[in-house]
Amino acid sequence: MSLRFNRLVGRLARHGVSLLGTAEMSVRGRK
């Protein structure tokens, strides 16, 4: 169960990082 949880957390972390990256790029593009 812990392995499964770690995998899910890793996926969410990667997704969050990608979302932050796209948001930052869009903000920079606006400026």
MDAnalysis code that builds the backbone (N, CA, C; Angstrom):
import MDAnalysis as mda
import numpy as np

u = mda.Universe.empty(93, n_residues=31, atom_resindex=np.repeat(np.arange(31), 3), trajectory=True)
u.add_TopologyAttr("name", ["N", "CA", "C"] * 31)
u.add_TopologyAttr("resid", np.arange(1, 32))
u.add_TopologyAttr("resname", ["MET", "SER", "LEU", "ARG", "PHE", "ASN", "ARG", "LEU", "VAL", "GLY", "ARG", "LEU", "ALA", "ARG", "HIS", "GLY", "VAL", "SER", "LEU", "LEU", "GLY", "THR", "ALA", "GLU", "MET", "SER", "VAL", "ARG", "GLY", "ARG", "LYS"])
u.atoms.positions = np.array([
    [0.850, -1.204, 0.000],
    [0.000, 0.000, 0.000],
    [0.886, 1.255, 0.000],
    [1.975, 1.221, 0.762],
    [2.827, 2.418, 0.817],
    [3.460, 2.670, -0.550],
    [3.839, 1.598, -1.258],
    [4.424, 1.788, -2.599],
    [3.402, 2.447, -3.511],
    [2.173, 1.976, -3.428],
    [1.105, 2.524, -4.271],
    [0.896, 4.002, -3.927],
    [0.912, 4.311, -2.625],
    [0.720, 5.701, -2.176],
    [1.861, 6.587, -2.693],
    [3.092, 6.080, -2.583],
    [4.247, 6.860, -3.054],
    [4.127, 7.137, -4.545],
    [3.682, 6.137, -5.299],
    [3.540, 6.315, -6.754],
    [2.502, 7.396, -7.040],
    [1.392, 7.373, -6.295],
    [0.328, 8.370, -6.504],
    [0.846, 9.763, -6.140],
    [1.559, 9.856, -5.023],
    [2.103, 11.155, -4.594],
    [3.077, 11.680, -5.640],
    [3.922, 10.797, -6.172],
    [4.886, 11.217, -7.192],
    [4.174, 11.747, -8.421],
    [3.106, 11.054, -8.826],
    [2.353, 11.487, -10.020],
    [1.730, 12.860, -9.772],
    [1.131, 13.048, -8.581],
    [0.501, 14.342, -8.256],
    [1.561, 15.440, -8.204],
    [2.719, 15.126, -7.623],
    [3.791, 16.129, -7.517],
    [4.237, 16.553, -8.911],
    [4.434, 15.552, -9.807],
    [4.867, 15.883, -11.170],
    [3.800, 16.722, -11.860],
    [2.535, 16.375, -11.660],
    [1.439, 17.116, -12.297],
    [1.420, 18.555, -11.778],
    [1.594, 18.716, -10.460],
    [1.595, 20.059, -9.871],
    [2.751, 20.888, -10.424],
    [3.926, 20.255, -10.538],
    [5.093, 20.981, -11.063],
    [4.831, 21.415, -12.496],
    [4.244, 20.532, -13.302],
    [3.974, 20.877, -14.707],
    [2.954, 22.016, -14.776],
    [1.948, 21.983, -13.890],
    [0.940, 23.051, -13.882],
    [1.588, 24.378, -13.498],
    [2.466, 24.340, -12.483],
    [3.144, 25.579, -12.061],
    [4.015, 26.093, -13.197],
    [4.693, 25.186, -13.895],
    [5.565, 25.597, -15.001],
    [4.767, 26.262, -16.113],
    [3.639, 25.689, -16.499],
    [2.830, 26.273, -17.577],
    [2.274, 27.619, -17.131],
    [1.855, 27.726, -15.871],
    [1.304, 28.996, -15.366],
    [2.389, 30.066, -15.393],
    [3.596, 29.707, -14.973],
    [4.697, 30.677, -14.961],
    [5.021, 31.124, -16.383],
    [5.027, 30.181, -17.312],
    [5.336, 30.519, -18.710],
    [4.264, 31.450, -19.269],
    [3.003, 31.194, -18.939],
    [1.912, 32.044, -19.453],
    [2.035, 33.449, -18.863],
    [2.398, 33.541, -17.585],
    [2.552, 34.858, -16.941],
    [3.706, 35.611, -17.592],
    [4.819, 34.918, -17.844],
    [5.972, 35.565, -18.479],
    [5.609, 36.011, -19.886],
    [4.812, 35.179, -20.573],
    [4.422, 35.522, -21.945],
    [3.568, 36.785, -21.953],
    [2.710, 36.952, -20.929],
    [1.844, 38.133, -20.857],
    [2.693, 39.395, -20.686],
    [3.720, 39.282, -19.831],
    [4.583, 40.456, -19.600],
    [5.383, 40.707, -20.881],
])
